[in-house]
Amino acid sequence: MAGPAMTYSMVDYADVQGLVRFGYGRMTSASYALVRVKNVAAAKAWLRAAPVTNAVEQRPPPTTALQIAFTAPGLARLCLPPSVMEGFSREFRGGMAQERRARQLGDVGNNAPSKWLWGNDGQEPHVLVMFFAEPEQFDLFVQTAKGNTWSDAFEEVTWLGTSNLEEHEPFGFKDGISQPEIDWDEQRQTPCKQLEYTNIVALGEFLLGYRNEYGKITDRPLLDPDAANAELLSAVDMPEKKDVGRNGTYLVMRQLEQDVRGFWRFLYEQNGGNLAEVAQLGAKMVGRTRAGDPLVPIQTEPIAGTDPLTVKQNQFTYEADPVGTRCPFGAHIRRTNPRNSDFPERHPSALRRLIIILGFGPKGFYEDLTSSVRFHRILRRGREYGAELRPEQALEPAPPNESPRGLHFVCLNANISRQFEFLQNAWIASTKFSGLTSESDPLLGNRISIPGCPVTGNFTMPGGSSLPRRVSGLPQFVTVRGGAYFFLPSLRALRYFAAPGNP
Ligand code: HEM
């Protein structure tokens, strides 16, 4: 890490892949090709010619987009020397399927990499090619982008199709509402003390080569200049070095199969078939109703960085619900974004802050969130797959050989370990989140016993004036079917990787 104060130029959007800035929501058709390099020269030639979409805002917006990312074995296959590889983060180099890492992520039992359809040993992709288009243009776009050298260059590990459930994930809840707002112009000073929840997050949390929430620049490969890397930008903190990471970021991909029938059947049985209560339990587990409304009131006071289009469903914190009577602590969205600030108390004095930092503050169990969320935000860019199944249909018997459905979860972050892995491990999989016991994320938990916690399948809804309700025996609703860590390079770095005979 490095961190001297300095001024930054504006981001060169033409050098950034568009997915960092846009979700391409209007391009409702998408596919992910996970490929291995068959022939290095042919692959490099294809990559050099690929029409990768950058992050410059276009009017009218484009109707097709192509994005490219690499795993560590993929970069090694393109002959990137070990000295460059070593500059990438440990988790990227080790990969998602590493045994120790799999345990941390909850990828054991049915989630174990040995059972994955792709991404485990021998099935590890080298390159992820993401195709997005408006539906009527999709097939032609894929065909044209692949061109006639695709099959000389690559062999497909798998081709992941997606479906369009109109902004809903397969359980039927509205998705894609809450996203962090990137501080593209670096207006916010970091490091700073954040006394109120903010949705604005430092650019360096999502792009390498810029200042992060700690006011530092995340590690990435830095090279001595030579003829091969001449086109790369210089590092802002070490101008004598070329920065391979700048304007790039890490991309996490996980294929998460959802048992939609199992989910609604369980809720139905728990509530003796009372449909209003079924809907309410589902909402408590997610933290939002199926229509996307939060369970705590929307506040009138603005929250910095709230997208004006989502104010009605996203301008809230959990301050008005300190014991979780409205939105349980264990709800998926409260776990993945507790919307806290750096201090449990809103405006502590300097002395109070010191007391809290030293760990002597009051320990209400709801204050036990341990870490400020601004260090753990992710940009979600996933897409769903499989056909729609409404809750009432989910109760009917399944047809034979039903096709699976789920989420191709994709997120972007500059530090996989502090952002995605922290969320997945400390907040989603942890059975002790926020003073809870015997439960993990109600949607995502694998329900497997862990040392010191034999039962992990509970879900607690604190009561206000009434008694709390606890649901037990939650089955596993989501199973991991594949996954990998990728590096989504800047366009300059992509050209550097793909140069003939380079590096
Ligand atoms: C099949 C698996 C999953 C399902 C069905 C699911 C579903 C949802 C839904 C319905 C929302 C609320 C809509 C919104 O605010 O956009 C949401 C929000 C969110 N999810 Fe998930 N999710 C899944 C996996 C994950 C994973 C693996 C992570 C992270 C490791 C994650 C992180 C988040 C975050 C950060 C939010 C936004 C919370 C907020 O800011 O309020 N989700 N998810």
Boltz pocket constraint, residues with backbone or C-beta under 6 A from the ligand:
constraints:
  - pocket:
      binder: B
      contacts: [[A, 169], [A, 170], [A, 171], [A, 173], [A, 174], [A, 175], [A, 176], [A, 177], [A, 178], [A, 179], [A, 256], [A, 257], [A, 258], [A, 286], [A, 288], [A, 332], [A, 333], [A, 334], [A, 336], [A, 337], [A, 378], [A, 406], [A, 407], [A, 409], [A, 420], [A, 423], [A, 424], [A, 428], [A, 443], [A, 444], [A, 478]]
      max_distance: 6.0
